[in-house]
Amino acid sequence: MQITRKTDYGLRAISELATHPDEAIAIAQISEKHGIPDSFLEKIMQELRQAGLIEATHGRGGGYRLSHPAGKISLIDVVHALEGPVALVVCLDPSLKCKIEDGCTTSNTWAIINEKFEASLAELTLEDILAEEVRI
């Protein structure tokens, strides 16, 4: 499994907003700093806004800011906003039907791994990411 570029960019962008909690940050500023194409970043920001993680301000000095404190936004919130439910294998994706699901001996193992992965993402917040960057 590999995290998509969309989620990678989304996490970079929302982390950038977390470093400036009291100001609106423009797409161009985030794009330039993190090397993310403007048009792609705009789509990502719209999805994060629709999920209620960020808010937009318009006009002069407009841009994006977090909707909640960084300590209240978990990585699973970001992943769900940009990717939907986590399904490490086909049999865990409710929208897909695995051909061997009924006779599979590993689906329970994958379900446990998937739950632990989601729990790990749920435990980490944007605030934790910023603290980790400070330690590096």
C-alpha positions, 0 to 999 in steps of 0.5 A: 500500500502506498499513500497517494500523492493527493494525501501527501500534498493534503497533509503538507498543506494542512500542516502548513495551515497549522503552523500559522493558526491565526492567519489565512494562507493563500494557495500560492504560498503553500504551492510555492513552499511545498512544490504542489501544482496550484490547480491540484492543491485547489482541488485538495483544499476544496475536499478538506473544506468540504470535510470541515477541516479547513475554512476559506476566507475571500477577498484581500488577505484571503486564503485558508485556515484550520477550522479546529485547533491542530490538536483536534485534527487527526491524520485519519480525518485528513485521510478520510477527507481525501481518500475515503475509508481505509481499506488495505486490501480489497476485501475490506473495501465495502464498495468492492466484492472480493471473489474469494472473500467467503473462503479466505483465511487471511481476511480477519488478519487484514481486518486487524491490521487495517484497524490498527493502522486506522487507530494509529492515524487517529492517535496522531494529530496535526499538533503532533506532526508540528512537534515532531518537526521541531524535534528533527 
